[in-house]
């Protein structure tokens, strides 16, 4: 599960709200052990996602940058090439 959490810091364009929430959801899934919560736990699950997403946004805003931003498309292309080399294609 956690392999799907991508680095969100120092990219151009900056991480979107959707990317932050997706990472928060993956984190909550991992620590809870549930891919999708039982109905009785759904409210707690969603609250946790909201809180982790908020903490993530705060963290990303507060980090100081001293390196040039990475280009999101370039990094995606490099990742694709690594995947092709690793798994074939």
PyMOL Python script that loads the backbone (N, CA, C, O; Angstrom):
from pymol import cmd

cmd.read_pdbstr("""\
ATOM      1  N   UNK A   1       0.808  -1.201   0.000  1.00  0.00           N
ATOM      2  CA  UNK A   1       0.000   0.000   0.000  1.00  0.00           C
ATOM      3  C   UNK A   1       0.850   1.264   0.000  1.00  0.00           C
ATOM      4  O   UNK A   1       0.614   2.166  -0.804  1.00  0.00           O
ATOM      5  N   UNK A   2       1.824   1.341   0.879  1.00  0.00           N
ATOM      6  CA  UNK A   2       2.581   2.576   1.019  1.00  0.00           C
ATOM      7  C   UNK A   2       3.440   2.881  -0.194  1.00  0.00           C
ATOM      8  O   UNK A   2       3.908   4.009  -0.351  1.00  0.00           O
ATOM      9  N   UNK A   3       3.651   1.905  -1.044  1.00  0.00           N
ATOM     10  CA  UNK A   3       4.413   2.181  -2.259  1.00  0.00           C
ATOM     11  C   UNK A   3       3.683   3.190  -3.132  1.00  0.00           C
ATOM     12  O   UNK A   3       4.301   3.836  -3.979  1.00  0.00           O
ATOM     13  N   UNK A   4       2.391   3.332  -2.939  1.00  0.00           N
ATOM     14  CA  UNK A   4       1.607   4.267  -3.742  1.00  0.00           C
ATOM     15  C   UNK A   4       1.701   5.699  -3.239  1.00  0.00           C
ATOM     16  O   UNK A   4       1.258   6.621  -3.924  1.00  0.00           O
ATOM     17  N   UNK A   5       2.268   5.902  -2.063  1.00  0.00           N
ATOM     18  CA  UNK A   5       2.427   7.255  -1.552  1.00  0.00           C
ATOM     19  C   UNK A   5       3.643   7.860  -2.225  1.00  0.00           C
ATOM     20  O   UNK A   5       4.754   7.346  -2.094  1.00  0.00           O
ATOM     21  N   UNK A   6       3.439   8.936  -2.933  1.00  0.00           N
ATOM     22  CA  UNK A   6       4.502   9.599  -3.678  1.00  0.00           C
ATOM     23  C   UNK A   6       4.997  10.810  -2.909  1.00  0.00           C
ATOM     24  O   UNK A   6       4.272  11.391  -2.102  1.00  0.00           O
ATOM     25  N   UNK A   7       6.249  11.182  -3.172  1.00  0.00           N
ATOM     26  CA  UNK A   7       6.780  12.419  -2.618  1.00  0.00           C
ATOM     27  C   UNK A   7       5.969  13.576  -3.172  1.00  0.00           C
ATOM     28  O   UNK A   7       5.747  13.666  -4.379  1.00  0.00           O
ATOM     29  N   UNK A   8       5.531  14.451  -2.298  1.00  0.00           N
ATOM     30  CA  UNK A   8       4.697  15.578  -2.714  1.00  0.00           C
ATOM     31  C   UNK A   8       5.427  16.914  -2.602  1.00  0.00           C
ATOM     32  O   UNK A   8       4.930  17.937  -3.073  1.00  0.00           O
ATOM     33  N   UNK A   9       6.588  16.903  -1.988  1.00  0.00           N
ATOM     34  CA  UNK A   9       7.310  18.136  -1.716  1.00  0.00           C
ATOM     35  C   UNK A   9       8.206  18.549  -2.875  1.00  0.00           C
ATOM     36  O   UNK A   9       8.826  17.715  -3.534  1.00  0.00           O
ATOM     37  N   UNK A  10       8.257  19.849  -3.105  1.00  0.00           N
ATOM     38  CA  UNK A  10       9.200  20.507  -4.012  1.00  0.00           C
ATOM     39  C   UNK A  10       9.009  20.137  -5.476  1.00  0.00           C
ATOM     40  O   UNK A  10       9.983  19.956  -6.207  1.00  0.00           O
ATOM     41  N   UNK A  11       7.764  20.026  -5.900  1.00  0.00           N
ATOM     42  CA  UNK A  11       7.463  19.775  -7.306  1.00  0.00           C
ATOM     43  C   UNK A  11       6.833  21.004  -7.942  1.00  0.00           C
ATOM     44  O   UNK A  11       6.211  21.832  -7.277  1.00  0.00           O
ATOM     45  N   UNK A  12       7.012  21.090  -9.230  1.00  0.00           N
ATOM     46  CA  UNK A  12       6.340  22.111 -10.023  1.00  0.00           C
ATOM     47  C   UNK A  12       5.494  21.380 -11.040  1.00  0.00           C
ATOM     48  O   UNK A  12       6.062  20.622 -11.827  1.00  0.00           O
ATOM     49  N   UNK A  13       4.200  21.540 -11.090  1.00  0.00           N
ATOM     50  CA  UNK A  13       3.380  22.331 -10.159  1.00  0.00           C
ATOM     51  C   UNK A  13       3.295  21.658  -8.782  1.00  0.00           C
ATOM     52  O   UNK A  13       3.529  20.456  -8.656  1.00  0.00           O
ATOM     53  N   UNK A  14       2.960  22.446  -7.757  1.00  0.00           N
ATOM     54  CA  UNK A  14       2.854  21.899  -6.399  1.00  0.00           C
ATOM     55  C   UNK A  14       1.791  20.805  -6.313  1.00  0.00           C
ATOM     56  O   UNK A  14       0.917  20.692  -7.172  1.00  0.00           O
ATOM     57  N   UNK A  15       1.892  20.009  -5.259  1.00  0.00           N
ATOM     58  CA  UNK A  15       0.938  18.912  -5.050  1.00  0.00           C
ATOM     59  C   UNK A  15      -0.488  19.463  -4.982  1.00  0.00           C
ATOM     60  O   UNK A  15      -0.744  20.503  -4.376  1.00  0.00           O
ATOM     61  N   UNK A  16      -1.391  18.746  -5.609  1.00  0.00           N
ATOM     62  CA  UNK A  16      -2.795  19.143  -5.596  1.00  0.00           C
ATOM     63  C   UNK A  16      -3.473  18.616  -4.332  1.00  0.00           C
ATOM     64  O   UNK A  16      -2.941  17.744  -3.644  1.00  0.00           O
ATOM     65  N   UNK A  17      -4.634  19.150  -4.044  1.00  0.00           N
ATOM     66  CA  UNK A  17      -5.424  18.668  -2.907  1.00  0.00           C
ATOM     67  C   UNK A  17      -5.745  17.183  -3.082  1.00  0.00           C
ATOM     68  O   UNK A  17      -5.740  16.424  -2.113  1.00  0.00           O
ATOM     69  N   UNK A  18      -6.018  16.783  -4.294  1.00  0.00           N
ATOM     70  CA  UNK A  18      -6.335  15.378  -4.576  1.00  0.00           C
ATOM     71  C   UNK A  18      -5.146  14.472  -4.241  1.00  0.00           C
ATOM     72  O   UNK A  18      -5.331  13.400  -3.665  1.00  0.00           O
ATOM     73  N   UNK A  19      -3.941  14.890  -4.594  1.00  0.00           N
ATOM     74  CA  UNK A  19      -2.751  14.089  -4.298  1.00  0.00           C
ATOM     75  C   UNK A  19      -2.503  13.999  -2.791  1.00  0.00           C
ATOM     76  O   UNK A  19      -2.126  12.942  -2.283  1.00  0.00           O
ATOM     77  N   UNK A  20      -2.712  15.097  -2.086  1.00  0.00           N
ATOM     78  CA  UNK A  20      -2.524  15.110  -0.639  1.00  0.00           C
ATOM     79  C   UNK A  20      -3.527  14.175   0.026  1.00  0.00           C
ATOM     80  O   UNK A  20      -3.156  13.397   0.905  1.00  0.00           O
ATOM     81  N   UNK A  21      -4.790  14.241  -0.380  1.00  0.00           N
ATOM     82  CA  UNK A  21      -5.817  13.368   0.202  1.00  0.00           C
ATOM     83  C   UNK A  21      -5.564  11.898  -0.132  1.00  0.00           C
ATOM     84  O   UNK A  21      -5.801  11.026   0.705  1.00  0.00           O
ATOM     85  N   UNK A  22      -5.084  11.615  -1.347  1.00  0.00           N
ATOM     86  CA  UNK A  22      -4.789  10.228  -1.724  1.00  0.00           C
ATOM     87  C   UNK A  22      -3.660   9.666  -0.851  1.00  0.00           C
ATOM     88  O   UNK A  22      -3.722   8.515  -0.421  1.00  0.00           O
ATOM     89  N   UNK A  23      -2.644  10.470  -0.596  1.00  0.00           N
ATOM     90  CA  UNK A  23      -1.550  10.027   0.265  1.00  0.00           C
ATOM     91  C   UNK A  23      -2.056   9.817   1.692  1.00  0.00           C
ATOM     92  O   UNK A  23      -1.677   8.849   2.351  1.00  0.00           O
ATOM     93  N   UNK A  24      -2.906  10.718   2.165  1.00  0.00           N
ATOM     94  CA  UNK A  24      -3.477  10.584   3.512  1.00  0.00           C
ATOM     95  C   UNK A  24      -4.311   9.310   3.610  1.00  0.00           C
ATOM     96  O   UNK A  24      -4.241   8.595   4.610  1.00  0.00           O
ATOM     97  N   UNK A  25      -5.089   9.030   2.589  1.00  0.00           N
ATOM     98  CA  UNK A  25      -5.913   7.829   2.592  1.00  0.00           C
ATOM     99  C   UNK A  25      -5.046   6.571   2.615  1.00  0.00           C
ATOM    100  O   UNK A  25      -5.352   5.626   3.343  1.00  0.00           O
ATOM    101  N   UNK A  26      -3.975   6.546   1.830  1.00  0.00           N
ATOM    102  CA  UNK A  26      -3.080   5.392   1.822  1.00  0.00           C
ATOM    103  C   UNK A  26      -2.448   5.193   3.197  1.00  0.00           C
ATOM    104  O   UNK A  26      -2.312   4.063   3.667  1.00  0.00           O
ATOM    105  N   UNK A  27      -2.063   6.295   3.838  1.00  0.00           N
ATOM    106  CA  UNK A  27      -1.459   6.204   5.170  1.00  0.00           C
ATOM    107  C   UNK A  27      -2.450   5.631   6.178  1.00  0.00           C
ATOM    108  O   UNK A  27      -2.108   4.735   6.950  1.00  0.00           O
ATOM    109  N   UNK A  28      -3.672   6.147   6.170  1.00  0.00           N
ATOM    110  CA  UNK A  28      -4.692   5.675   7.112  1.00  0.00           C
ATOM    111  C   UNK A  28      -5.020   4.212   6.837  1.00  0.00           C
ATOM    112  O   UNK A  28      -5.199   3.436   7.776  1.00  0.00           O
ATOM    113  N   UNK A  29      -5.102   3.829   5.587  1.00  0.00           N
ATOM    114  CA  UNK A  29      -5.338   2.420   5.251  1.00  0.00           C
ATOM    115  C   UNK A  29      -4.229   1.537   5.810  1.00  0.00           C
ATOM    116  O   UNK A  29      -4.496   0.474   6.369  1.00  0.00           O
ATOM    117  N   UNK A  30      -2.990   1.980   5.657  1.00  0.00           N
ATOM    118  CA  UNK A  30      -1.859   1.175   6.096  1.00  0.00           C
ATOM    119  C   UNK A  30      -1.860   0.992   7.612  1.00  0.00           C
ATOM    120  O   UNK A  30      -1.724  -0.130   8.098  1.00  0.00           O
ATOM    121  N   UNK A  31      -2.011   2.078   8.357  1.00  0.00           N
ATOM    122  CA  UNK A  31      -1.907   1.939   9.803  1.00  0.00           C
ATOM    123  C   UNK A  31      -3.133   1.286  10.418  1.00  0.00           C
ATOM    124  O   UNK A  31      -3.038   0.682  11.487  1.00  0.00           O
ATOM    125  N   UNK A  32      -4.299   1.398   9.753  1.00  0.00           N
ATOM    126  CA  UNK A  32      -5.506   0.774  10.295  1.00  0.00           C
ATOM    127  C   UNK A  32      -5.603  -0.704   9.922  1.00  0.00           C
ATOM    128  O   UNK A  32      -6.248  -1.490  10.616  1.00  0.00           O
ATOM    129  N   UNK A  33      -4.954  -1.071   8.816  1.00  0.00           N
ATOM    130  CA  UNK A  33      -5.051  -2.436   8.340  1.00  0.00           C
ATOM    131  C   UNK A  33      -6.289  -2.705   7.507  1.00  0.00           C
ATOM    132  O   UNK A  33      -6.542  -3.844   7.118  1.00  0.00           O
ATOM    133  N   UNK A  34      -7.068  -1.657   7.229  1.00  0.00           N
ATOM    134  CA  UNK A  34      -8.284  -1.795   6.425  1.00  0.00           C
ATOM    135  C   UNK A  34      -8.103  -1.124   5.074  1.00  0.00           C
ATOM    136  O   UNK A  34      -7.656   0.020   5.002  1.00  0.00           O
ATOM    137  N   UNK A  35      -8.446  -1.826   4.007  1.00  0.00           N
ATOM    138  CA  UNK A  35      -8.468  -1.195   2.700  1.00  0.00           C
ATOM    139  C   UNK A  35      -9.691  -0.287   2.594  1.00  0.00           C
ATOM    140  O   UNK A  35      -9.619   0.809   2.037  1.00  0.00           O
ATOM    141  N   UNK A  36     -10.800  -0.753   3.131  1.00  0.00           N
ATOM    142  CA  UNK A  36     -11.990   0.080   3.288  1.00  0.00           C
ATOM    143  C   UNK A  36     -12.578  -0.282   4.649  1.00  0.00           C
ATOM    144  O   UNK A  36     -12.659  -1.460   4.996  1.00  0.00           O
ATOM    145  N   UNK A  37     -12.985   0.716   5.416  1.00  0.00           N
ATOM    146  CA  UNK A  37     -13.421   0.455   6.790  1.00  0.00           C
ATOM    147  C   UNK A  37     -14.803  -0.191   6.852  1.00  0.00           C
ATOM    148  O   UNK A  37     -15.602  -0.090   5.920  1.00  0.00           O
ATOM    149  N   UNK A  38     -15.057  -0.849   7.961  1.00  0.00           N
ATOM    150  CA  UNK A  38     -16.406  -1.319   8.235  1.00  0.00           C
ATOM    151  C   UNK A  38     -17.309  -0.099   8.371  1.00  0.00           C
ATOM    152  O   UNK A  38     -16.845   0.989   8.710  1.00  0.00           O
ATOM    153  N   UNK A  39     -18.566  -0.277   8.114  1.00  0.00           N
ATOM    154  CA  UNK A  39     -19.507   0.838   8.199  1.00  0.00           C
ATOM    155  C   UNK A  39     -19.439   1.528   9.565  1.00  0.00           C
ATOM    156  O   UNK A  39     -19.531   2.752   9.653  1.00  0.00           O
ATOM    157  N   UNK A  40     -19.276   0.736  10.625  1.00  0.00           N
ATOM    158  CA  UNK A  40     -19.209   1.293  11.980  1.00  0.00           C
ATOM    159  C   UNK A  40     -17.967   2.168  12.180  1.00  0.00           C
ATOM    160  O   UNK A  40     -17.960   3.044  13.045  1.00  0.00           O
ATOM    161  N   UNK A  41     -16.914   1.934  11.379  1.00  0.00           N
ATOM    162  CA  UNK A  41     -15.664   2.685  11.524  1.00  0.00           C
ATOM    163  C   UNK A  41     -15.483   3.776  10.471  1.00  0.00           C
ATOM    164  O   UNK A  41     -14.470   4.475  10.473  1.00  0.00           O
ATOM    165  N   UNK A  42     -16.436   3.923   9.592  1.00  0.00           N
ATOM    166  CA  UNK A  42     -16.265   4.834   8.466  1.00  0.00           C
ATOM    167  C   UNK A  42     -16.046   6.282   8.894  1.00  0.00           C
ATOM    168  O   UNK A  42     -15.205   6.971   8.317  1.00  0.00           O
ATOM    169  N   UNK A  43     -16.788   6.755   9.895  1.00  0.00           N
ATOM    170  CA  UNK A  43     -16.631   8.146  10.343  1.00  0.00           C
ATOM    171  C   UNK A  43     -15.231   8.371  10.914  1.00  0.00           C
ATOM    172  O   UNK A  43     -14.600   9.389  10.629  1.00  0.00           O
ATOM    173  N   UNK A  44     -14.751   7.435  11.707  1.00  0.00           N
ATOM    174  CA  UNK A  44     -13.407   7.565  12.282  1.00  0.00           C
ATOM    175  C   UNK A  44     -12.351   7.533  11.177  1.00  0.00           C
ATOM    176  O   UNK A  44     -11.368   8.271  11.230  1.00  0.00           O
ATOM    177  N   UNK A  45     -12.555   6.686  10.191  1.00  0.00           N
ATOM    178  CA  UNK A  45     -11.639   6.553   9.063  1.00  0.00           C
ATOM    179  C   UNK A  45     -11.561   7.880   8.297  1.00  0.00           C
ATOM    180  O   UNK A  45     -10.469   8.361   7.992  1.00  0.00           O
ATOM    181  N   UNK A  46     -12.730   8.470   7.986  1.00  0.00           N
ATOM    182  CA  UNK A  46     -12.761   9.738   7.248  1.00  0.00           C
ATOM    183  C   UNK A  46     -12.166  10.888   8.063  1.00  0.00           C
ATOM    184  O   UNK A  46     -11.478  11.749   7.516  1.00  0.00           O
ATOM    185  N   UNK A  47     -12.433  10.898   9.372  1.00  0.00           N
ATOM    186  CA  UNK A  47     -11.852  11.928  10.233  1.00  0.00           C
ATOM    187  C   UNK A  47     -10.337  11.825  10.221  1.00  0.00           C
ATOM    188  O   UNK A  47      -9.640  12.837  10.139  1.00  0.00           O
ATOM    189  N   UNK A  48      -9.829  10.604  10.302  1.00  0.00           N
ATOM    190  CA  UNK A  48      -8.380  10.400  10.276  1.00  0.00           C
ATOM    191  C   UNK A  48      -7.786  10.881   8.949  1.00  0.00           C
ATOM    192  O   UNK A  48      -6.732  11.518   8.940  1.00  0.00           O
ATOM    193  N   UNK A  49      -8.446  10.584   7.843  1.00  0.00           N
ATOM    194  CA  UNK A  49      -7.966  11.044   6.533  1.00  0.00           C
ATOM    195  C   UNK A  49      -7.928  12.560   6.495  1.00  0.00           C
ATOM    196  O   UNK A  49      -6.945  13.143   6.037  1.00  0.00           O
ATOM    197  N   UNK A  50      -8.987  13.210   6.973  1.00  0.00           N
ATOM    198  CA  UNK A  50      -9.031  14.677   6.999  1.00  0.00           C
ATOM    199  C   UNK A  50      -7.886  15.250   7.824  1.00  0.00           C
ATOM    200  O   UNK A  50      -7.242  16.213   7.409  1.00  0.00           O
ATOM    201  N   UNK A  51      -7.631  14.660   8.994  1.00  0.00           N
ATOM    202  CA  UNK A  51      -6.596  15.178   9.887  1.00  0.00           C
ATOM    203  C   UNK A  51      -5.194  14.949   9.318  1.00  0.00           C
ATOM    204  O   UNK A  51      -4.332  15.821   9.421  1.00  0.00           O
ATOM    205  N   UNK A  52      -4.968  13.787   8.724  1.00  0.00           N
ATOM    206  CA  UNK A  52      -3.664  13.518   8.122  1.00  0.00           C
ATOM    207  C   UNK A  52      -3.445  14.436   6.919  1.00  0.00           C
ATOM    208  O   UNK A  52      -2.339  14.941   6.726  1.00  0.00           O
ATOM    209  N   UNK A  53      -4.465  14.657   6.123  1.00  0.00           N
ATOM    210  CA  UNK A  53      -4.350  15.564   4.970  1.00  0.00           C
ATOM    211  C   UNK A  53      -4.046  16.977   5.442  1.00  0.00           C
ATOM    212  O   UNK A  53      -3.210  17.658   4.849  1.00  0.00           O
ATOM    213  N   UNK A  54      -4.710  17.426   6.497  1.00  0.00           N
ATOM    214  CA  UNK A  54      -4.451  18.764   7.025  1.00  0.00           C
ATOM    215  C   UNK A  54      -3.017  18.892   7.535  1.00  0.00           C
ATOM    216  O   UNK A  54      -2.341  19.883   7.259  1.00  0.00           O
ATOM    217  N   UNK A  55      -2.559  17.886   8.278  1.00  0.00           N
ATOM    218  CA  UNK A  55      -1.178  17.899   8.772  1.00  0.00           C
ATOM    219  C   UNK A  55      -0.188  17.888   7.605  1.00  0.00           C
ATOM    220  O   UNK A  55       0.853  18.543   7.667  1.00  0.00           O
ATOM    221  N   UNK A  56      -0.508  17.151   6.554  1.00  0.00           N
ATOM    222  CA  UNK A  56       0.363  17.092   5.379  1.00  0.00           C
ATOM    223  C   UNK A  56       0.432  18.444   4.677  1.00  0.00           C
ATOM    224  O   UNK A  56       1.511  18.893   4.289  1.00  0.00           O
ATOM    225  N   UNK A  57      -0.721  19.092   4.516  1.00  0.00           N
ATOM    226  CA  UNK A  57      -0.735  20.431   3.908  1.00  0.00           C
ATOM    227  C   UNK A  57       0.104  21.397   4.728  1.00  0.00           C
ATOM    228  O   UNK A  57       0.899  22.158   4.175  1.00  0.00           O
ATOM    229  N   UNK A  58      -0.071  21.369   6.055  1.00  0.00           N
ATOM    230  CA  UNK A  58       0.707  22.249   6.938  1.00  0.00           C
ATOM    231  C   UNK A  58       2.203  21.987   6.785  1.00  0.00           C
ATOM    232  O   UNK A  58       2.997  22.924   6.699  1.00  0.00           O
ATOM    233  N   UNK A  59       2.582  20.717   6.750  1.00  0.00           N
ATOM    234  CA  UNK A  59       3.986  20.366   6.592  1.00  0.00           C
ATOM    235  C   UNK A  59       4.532  20.890   5.271  1.00  0.00           C
ATOM    236  O   UNK A  59       5.586  21.524   5.246  1.00  0.00           O
ATOM    237  N   UNK A  60       3.830  20.634   4.179  1.00  0.00           N
ATOM    238  CA  UNK A  60       4.304  21.065   2.867  1.00  0.00           C
ATOM    239  C   UNK A  60       4.444  22.585   2.780  1.00  0.00           C
ATOM    240  O   UNK A  60       5.360  23.092   2.133  1.00  0.00           O
ATOM    241  N   UNK A  61       3.531  23.312   3.434  1.00  0.00           N
ATOM    242  CA  UNK A  61       3.611  24.782   3.438  1.00  0.00           C
ATOM    243  C   UNK A  61       4.784  25.288   4.271  1.00  0.00           C
ATOM    244  O   UNK A  61       5.369  26.321   3.947  1.00  0.00           O
ATOM    245  N   UNK A  62       5.131  24.580   5.328  1.00  0.00           N
ATOM    246  CA  UNK A  62       6.139  25.093   6.255  1.00  0.00           C
ATOM    247  C   UNK A  62       7.568  24.707   5.896  1.00  0.00           C
ATOM    248  O   UNK A  62       8.508  25.300   6.425  1.00  0.00           O
ATOM    249  N   UNK A  63       7.757  23.731   5.012  1.00  0.00           N
ATOM    250  CA  UNK A  63       9.112  23.325   4.637  1.00  0.00           C
ATOM    251  C   UNK A  63       9.798  24.419   3.834  1.00  0.00           C
ATOM    252  O   UNK A  63       9.186  25.052   2.974  1.00  0.00           O
ATOM    253  N   UNK A  64      11.068  24.631   4.123  1.00  0.00           N
ATOM    254  CA  UNK A  64      11.853  25.623   3.393  1.00  0.00           C
ATOM    255  C   UNK A  64      12.541  24.960   2.216  1.00  0.00           C
ATOM    256  O   UNK A  64      12.985  23.815   2.297  1.00  0.00           O
ATOM    257  N   UNK A  65      12.619  25.695   1.131  1.00  0.00           N
ATOM    258  CA  UNK A  65      13.184  25.150  -0.101  1.00  0.00           C
ATOM    259  C   UNK A  65      14.557  25.767  -0.349  1.00  0.00           C
ATOM    260  O   UNK A  65      14.701  26.989  -0.347  1.00  0.00           O
ATOM    261  N   UNK A  66      15.564  24.922  -0.563  1.00  0.00           N
ATOM    262  CA  UNK A  66      16.867  25.443  -0.962  1.00  0.00           C
ATOM    263  C   UNK A  66      17.369  24.747  -2.224  1.00  0.00           C
ATOM    264  O   UNK A  66      18.495  24.975  -2.667  1.00  0.00           O
ATOM    265  N   UNK A  67      16.528  23.908  -2.789  1.00  0.00           N
ATOM    266  CA  UNK A  67      16.878  23.208  -4.025  1.00  0.00           C
ATOM    267  C   UNK A  67      15.857  23.586  -5.101  1.00  0.00           C
ATOM    268  O   UNK A  67      14.719  23.939  -4.792  1.00  0.00           O
ATOM    269  N   UNK A  68      16.271  23.508  -6.347  1.00  0.00           N
ATOM    270  CA  UNK A  68      15.303  23.798  -7.410  1.00  0.00           C
ATOM    271  C   UNK A  68      14.164  22.784  -7.393  1.00  0.00           C
ATOM    272  O   UNK A  68      14.352  21.629  -7.010  1.00  0.00           O
ATOM    273  N   UNK A  69      12.995  23.226  -7.809  1.00  0.00           N
ATOM    274  CA  UNK A  69      11.842  22.331  -7.855  1.00  0.00           C
ATOM    275  C   UNK A  69      12.025  21.299  -8.955  1.00  0.00           C
ATOM    276  O   UNK A  69      12.627  21.574  -9.993  1.00  0.00           O
ATOM    277  N   UNK A  70      11.488  20.089  -8.705  1.00  0.00           N
ATOM    278  CA  UNK A  70      11.511  19.035  -9.702  1.00  0.00           C
ATOM    279  C   UNK A  70      10.342  19.225 -10.646  1.00  0.00           C
ATOM    280  O   UNK A  70       9.265  19.661 -10.241  1.00  0.00           O
ATOM    281  N   UNK A  71      10.561  18.901 -11.888  1.00  0.00           N
ATOM    282  CA  UNK A  71       9.482  18.943 -12.872  1.00  0.00           C
ATOM    283  C   UNK A  71       8.712  17.630 -12.771  1.00  0.00           C
ATOM    284  O   UNK A  71       9.278  16.547 -12.924  1.00  0.00           O
ATOM    285  N   UNK A  72       7.433  17.745 -12.516  1.00  0.00           N
ATOM    286  CA  UNK A  72       6.599  16.567 -12.297  1.00  0.00           C
ATOM    287  C   UNK A  72       6.597  15.622 -13.505  1.00  0.00           C
ATOM    288  O   UNK A  72       6.650  14.403 -13.339  1.00  0.00           O
ATOM    289  N   UNK A  73       6.537  16.178 -14.705  1.00  0.00           N
ATOM    290  CA  UNK A  73       6.511  15.335 -15.907  1.00  0.00           C
ATOM    291  C   UNK A  73       7.842  14.629 -16.138  1.00  0.00           C
ATOM    292  O   UNK A  73       7.865  13.466 -16.538  1.00  0.00           O
ATOM    293  N   UNK A  74       8.956  15.327 -15.888  1.00  0.00           N
ATOM    294  CA  UNK A  74      10.269  14.693 -16.033  1.00  0.00           C
ATOM    295  C   UNK A  74      10.433  13.534 -15.055  1.00  0.00           C
ATOM    296  O   UNK A  74      10.910  12.460 -15.422  1.00  0.00           O
ATOM    297  N   UNK A  75      10.036  13.764 -13.812  1.00  0.00           N
ATOM    298  CA  UNK A  75      10.165  12.724 -12.789  1.00  0.00           C
ATOM    299  C   UNK A  75       9.262  11.532 -13.101  1.00  0.00           C
ATOM    300  O   UNK A  75       9.648  10.390 -12.854  1.00  0.00           O
ATOM    301  N   UNK A  76       8.069  11.779 -13.639  1.00  0.00           N
ATOM    302  CA  UNK A  76       7.168  10.689 -14.017  1.00  0.00           C
ATOM    303  C   UNK A  76       7.778   9.869 -15.150  1.00  0.00           C
ATOM    304  O   UNK A  76       7.661   8.644 -15.162  1.00  0.00           O
ATOM    305  N   UNK A  77       8.425  10.537 -16.098  1.00  0.00           N
ATOM    306  CA  UNK A  77       9.071   9.821 -17.206  1.00  0.00           C
ATOM    307  C   UNK A  77      10.216   8.960 -16.689  1.00  0.00           C
ATOM    308  O   UNK A  77      10.379   7.821 -17.127  1.00  0.00           O
ATOM    309  N   UNK A  78      11.015   9.491 -15.759  1.00  0.00           N
ATOM    310  CA  UNK A  78      12.112   8.705 -15.172  1.00  0.00           C
ATOM    311  C   UNK A  78      11.561   7.489 -14.429  1.00  0.00           C
ATOM    312  O   UNK A  78      12.109   6.392 -14.529  1.00  0.00           O
ATOM    313  N   UNK A  79      10.487   7.689 -13.692  1.00  0.00           N
ATOM    314  CA  UNK A  79       9.878   6.588 -12.949  1.00  0.00           C
ATOM    315  C   UNK A  79       9.358   5.516 -13.910  1.00  0.00           C
ATOM    316  O   UNK A  79       9.487   4.320 -13.649  1.00  0.00           O
ATOM    317  N   UNK A  80       8.775   5.955 -15.009  1.00  0.00           N
ATOM    318  CA  UNK A  80       8.271   5.018 -16.015  1.00  0.00           C
ATOM    319  C   UNK A  80       9.419   4.199 -16.602  1.00  0.00           C
ATOM    320  O   UNK A  80       9.295   2.987 -16.778  1.00  0.00           O
ATOM    321  N   UNK A  81      10.530   4.858 -16.902  1.00  0.00           N
ATOM    322  CA  UNK A  81      11.696   4.144 -17.435  1.00  0.00           C
ATOM    323  C   UNK A  81      12.232   3.129 -16.438  1.00  0.00           C
ATOM    324  O   UNK A  81      12.607   2.022 -16.823  1.00  0.00           O
ATOM    325  N   UNK A  82      12.273   3.496 -15.154  1.00  0.00           N
ATOM    326  CA  UNK A  82      12.735   2.556 -14.125  1.00  0.00           C
ATOM    327  C   UNK A  82      11.796   1.356 -14.047  1.00  0.00           C
ATOM    328  O   UNK A  82      12.250   0.222 -13.895  1.00  0.00           O
ATOM    329  N   UNK A  83      10.508   1.596 -14.150  1.00  0.00           N
ATOM    330  CA  UNK A  83       9.525   0.503 -14.096  1.00  0.00           C
ATOM    331  C   UNK A  83       9.687  -0.429 -15.295  1.00  0.00           C
ATOM    332  O   UNK A  83       9.611  -1.649 -15.155  1.00  0.00           O
ATOM    333  N   UNK A  84       9.911   0.152 -16.468  1.00  0.00           N
ATOM    334  CA  UNK A  84      10.115  -0.676 -17.658  1.00  0.00           C
ATOM    335  C   UNK A  84      11.367  -1.540 -17.510  1.00  0.00           C
ATOM    336  O   UNK A  84      11.366  -2.717 -17.870  1.00  0.00           O
ATOM    337  N   UNK A  85      12.430  -0.947 -16.978  1.00  0.00           N
ATOM    338  CA  UNK A  85      13.652  -1.710 -16.782  1.00  0.00           C
ATOM    339  C   UNK A  85      13.477  -2.813 -15.751  1.00  0.00           C
ATOM    340  O   UNK A  85      14.048  -3.896 -15.876  1.00  0.00           O
ATOM    341  N   UNK A  86      12.685  -2.524 -14.739  1.00  0.00           N
ATOM    342  CA  UNK A  86      12.500  -3.489 -13.660  1.00  0.00           C
ATOM    343  C   UNK A  86      11.532  -4.610 -14.041  1.00  0.00           C
ATOM    344  O   UNK A  86      11.803  -5.786 -13.800  1.00  0.00           O
ATOM    345  N   UNK A  87      10.397  -4.227 -14.642  1.00  0.00           N
ATOM    346  CA  UNK A  87       9.328  -5.201 -14.910  1.00  0.00           C
ATOM    347  C   UNK A  87       9.187  -5.569 -16.367  1.00  0.00           C
ATOM    348  O   UNK A  87       8.422  -6.475 -16.699  1.00  0.00           O
ATOM    349  N   UNK A  88       9.897  -4.897 -17.240  1.00  0.00           N
ATOM    350  CA  UNK A  88       9.755  -5.141 -18.679  1.00  0.00           C
ATOM    351  C   UNK A  88       8.523  -4.442 -19.215  1.00  0.00           C
ATOM    352  O   UNK A  88       7.770  -3.850 -18.441  1.00  0.00           O
ATOM    353  N   UNK A  89       8.307  -4.492 -20.452  1.00  0.00           N
ATOM    354  CA  UNK A  89       7.126  -3.797 -20.923  1.00  0.00           C
ATOM    355  C   UNK A  89       6.968  -3.932 -22.349  1.00  0.00           C
ATOM    356  O   UNK A  89       6.013  -3.402 -22.917  1.00  0.00           O
TER     357      UNK A  89
END
""", "prot")
cmd.dss("prot")
cmd.show_as("cartoon", "prot")
cmd.util.cbc("prot")
cmd.orient("prot")
